Amino acid sequence: MSSLPADYFAVFGISPSLALDLPELQRQFYVLSKQFHPDRFARASAAEQQYALDFTSLLNDAWRVLRDPQARGEYLLKSNGFEAGDSRSNPPPSELLEEVFELNMALEELRHGDGEARGAIASALERFLAMREALDADRDALFVRYDANREPETLRQLRALLNRRRYIENLVRDAQQALS
Amino acid sequence: MAYSNKVLDHYNHPRNVGSLDKSDEHVGTGMVGAPECGDVMKLQIKVNPETGIIDDAKFKTFGCGSAIASSSLATEWLKGKTVDEALAIKNTDIVNELALPPVKIHCSVLAEDAIKAAINDYKVKQGAEPLVQAH
């Protein structure tokens, strides 16, 4: 019995990379899901049944992470020793925190304002969405660059970008909530 | 996940929300954040120049209930302490007081970092050497 793939990329038979062909990945996901569906192993040995179960579970995790560019980037950073979640060893830059803090303050003031604040929140949301869109374009460019050069410096830039995007994503969510 | 009563109390009735004059030489400001959850926390202390005791502490946190409760509790504890006593506050003290579950321990770490950052800012303003950071 072979052992399980070493990482999420290996589940799909690819080497760790960031600029993925999502439609192709999805196709592979369906193929593998079918191939390893536990129902197909009902008459197999106990070890094979267990493998099908473990593989399917790993496949689902891998698909969930790799389909999402943010999660995919964070996963690859982590497997390269960049602890995206460790804000202690690499605190976010203070300019970013100041900016996010100010944006949050403005949003909160608007939210507690009267009905006229709606327009202001809507335009703040427009701004956040534009920021997110710009970050997404930068992220995709970094993905391509990393796949080509495999340089730690590119990963450092990616980590900074993904951290920033998480904050912007929260602001988008908060603004949308305030408007709903 | 259920929040403890103490977390809920601080979340619903946060103490010391607000801000102090950042440019005041007796005020130290700490701004920290955790990108993984999108939290950003500002914590400020005002030190009495005569006594060296922290007279006032304020915070403003954008984040989850545990992050708000951790920083709210931190400001309560800071008031009346000397700067050195304040430095002794550990995130584990906050975890114990608020009964934070393991997945929320990082919120208490953030609060401890905010305290240290605020004290550091104050010390630098006073012309002292900056603290050696934990990171």
Interface residues (C-beta under 8 A of the other chain):
Chain A: A84 G85 S87 R88 S89 N90 P91 P92 S94 L96 L97 E98 V100 F101 N104 M105 E108 L162 N163 R164 R166 Y167 E169 N170
Chain B: M31 V32 G33 A34 P35 E36 G38 V40 K42 K60 F62 H106 V109 L110 D113 A134 H135
